[in-house]
Amino acid sequence: MAGVIVKINSLHDRFSKAEKRIAAYILKNAEQAPFQSVYELARKTKVSVASVSRFSQIGRASCRERV
């Protein structure tokens, strides 16, 4: 999770309004967020499921870079 937090912080200025809401929620709830569904994150951040799904690619790109 620490790698994702670093990535979120480094890309924050480039995020859309919806992405900033998701990022803020994840940073504030770092222990719970990884265990929440896309639907639950969307509901809690008041953004679309599609926005959360797109945002989730940040973490996956980070994993692919290590391979």
C-alpha positions in Angstrom: 0.0 0.0 0.0 2.9 2.4 0.7 3.9 2.3 -3.0 0.4 3.3 -4.0 0.3 6.2 -1.5 3.6 7.5 -2.9 2.2 7.2 -6.4 -1.0 9.0 -5.4 0.9 11.8 -3.8 3.2 12.2 -6.8 0.4 12.3 -9.4 -2.1 14.4 -7.3 -1.7 17.6 -9.3 -2.7 15.8 -12.5 -5.8 14.2 -11.1 -9.3 15.3 -12.1 -11.8 16.5 -9.5 -13.2 12.9 -9.1 -9.8 11.4 -8.9 -8.8 13.9 -6.2 -11.9 12.9 -4.2 -10.9 9.2 -4.5 -7.3 10.0 -3.6 -8.3 12.0 -0.5 -10.5 9.1 0.7 -7.8 6.5 0.1 -5.2 8.6 1.9 -7.5 9.3 4.8 -8.7 5.6 5.0 -5.5 3.8 4.0 -6.2 0.8 6.2 -9.8 0.2 5.1 -9.7 1.3 1.4 -7.9 -1.7 0.0 -10.6 -4.0 1.3 -13.6 -2.0 -0.1 -15.3 -2.8 -3.4 -15.3 -0.4 -6.3 -19.0 0.2 -5.6 -18.4 1.0 -2.0 -15.5 3.4 -2.8 -17.7 5.1 -5.4 -20.5 5.5 -2.9 -18.3 6.9 -0.2 -16.5 9.3 -2.5 -19.6 10.3 -4.4 -18.1 9.6 -7.8 -19.0 7.1 -10.5 -18.0 3.4 -10.4 -16.2 4.0 -13.7 -14.0 6.8 -12.1 -13.0 4.4 -9.3 -12.3 1.7 -11.8 -10.0 4.0 -13.8 -8.3 5.2 -10.7 -7.5 1.7 -9.7 -5.2 1.4 -12.7 -2.7 3.6 -10.8 -1.9 0.7 -8.4 -1.8 -1.9 -11.2 0.6 0.1 -13.3 2.8 0.3 -10.2 2.8 -3.5 -9.9 3.6 -4.0 -13.6 6.5 -1.6 -13.4 8.2 -3.9 -10.9 8.0 -7.0 -13.2 
